[in-house]
């Protein structure tokens, strides 16, 4: 006779946090912040996956970066080749990355997913990234959402001084 019980015991949900939206200047480096809460101690089996969905597409996210056991692995998207690097500290519950030389084609949604076994259940977090023209321009007015329709780009030398 076998008394078998299946199920998951003692597993808590990991919580992952990112800003909802980030505006970044074309050609600059941005840190995409991601933090998390986990009841478990951070171990070498903890992992972070960053993925990207281009603006206007609804197919599926594609992995652009993976981090585990102190090692970083680039994803398979040529657009981000040699442009993404680890900026976090797992012991401080920081899973951030840096993206170098932001480009207009980087407009879209980035996702951060953290696993800290056995704390593996929970939702990934999403950041909407908007790449704006360089500092030769500035934003006039406070309403920049949706940015592509409502942002008024004004020549820096006339409107941004004072």
N, C-alpha and C positions, 0 to 999 in steps of 0.2 A: 504494500500500500504506500502511496506517495501523496503527501500533503504538500502540494506545490502552490506557491503564491507568486504570481508575477506582478510586476509593477516597479516603480521607481521610488525609493525611499530616501528621505533626507536631502532631496534636491531642491535648491532654491533658484529663483529666477535672477539672472544677472540683469542689471539695468545699465543701459548705454545712453550717453548724452552727447549731443552736438548742438551747435547753434543751428537755428532753422534756415538762415540765409546769410551768405557772405558776399560782399562786393569786393572785388579785387581789381587792381590796375593791370592792364595788359602789359606783359613783359616783366612783371615782378614775381617775386617768390612769395607764396602764401603758406601759412601753417593752417591746416585744417584740423581744428581741435576736436578731440574725442576723449571723453572720460567715462569711467564706469564705476559701478558699485557692485561688489561681490562679497559674499560672506566667507568665501574660501580664501585661504592663503594663496598668493600668486606662486605658481610653480612653472617649471620648464615646459609643461604641457599646455600652458596658456597660449592663446593665439589671437591674432587680429587679422581680419580681412577687410580691405577697402575695395569698393567696387564703384563703377561709374555708369551712368545712363545719360547719353547725350540729350540735350534739350530737343524737344519735339519728337523723340522716339519713345515708344512704349513697349518695346520688345522684351528685353531682359537686361539686367545689370551684367557688366563684364568685370571680372576681377582685375584690378590694376596693381595690387600690392598685398603681400602676405608676410606676417611677422610671427615667429615662434622661436622659443629657446634662444633668444638673443640674436637670431639671424633674420635677415630680410630677404625676401624673394620678390622680384618684379613680376607683374602680371603679363598677360599676353596681348595687351593693347599697344600697338606701335606708337600711337599718339603720345603715350606717357613714358616711352622707353628712355631710360637714363634721366628722368625728370622727377621721380618720386623717391623720397628718402624718409627713413624713420626719424621722428622728432619726439617720440614719447618716452615714457619711463614706466614700465609695467608695475614696478614696486610702488609707484605713486598713483597707480590707477589712471595713467595717462596713455592713450593709444593714438596720439596725434601723428600726422605725417606732414611733410613739406612737399609742395609741388613747385618746381623751379620753372621760370619763364612761362608764366600763365599766358594762354593764347585764347582768342575768341572761340575757337572750337572746343575749349574746355568748359564752355557754358553747359550746365546740366546739373544733375543730381548725383552726389557722392554718398555712399553709404559706408558706415563703420559698423562692423560686427565683431564682438569680442566673446571669446569662450574661455572659461577658467574652470576646467573640470574639477569636480563634478557639476559645477555651476555653468551649465551650457544652455539652459532654456531662457529665453527672453527675446525681446525685439531688437533688431538693429536700429540704428539712428541715421537720419538723413540730413544732408546739408544741400541746399540749393545754392549753386555758385553762379555768380554773375560777373563776367569779365567786362570791365569798362575801359574806354580809351585812356591813354596815358595822361599824366599830370599837366599836359599842356591845356587841358580842359578841367573844369570843375563842375560840380552839380549845383544848380540853382534851385532853391526850393526844398521843401522837406519831403514831399511825396515822390518816392522813387519806385513805387510798386504799382503796376508792372513797369519795370525800368525801361524796357524797349519802347514803350509808347509815351511815357510821361516824363522821362528825364530830359531836361533842357540842358544841352551841352553849350557852355558859354566859354569864350576865349579867356584863358587864365589871366592874361594881362589886364583885361578890362573889368572883370566881375569878381575875381577871387581875392582882390586886395582890399580888405576893409569891408 
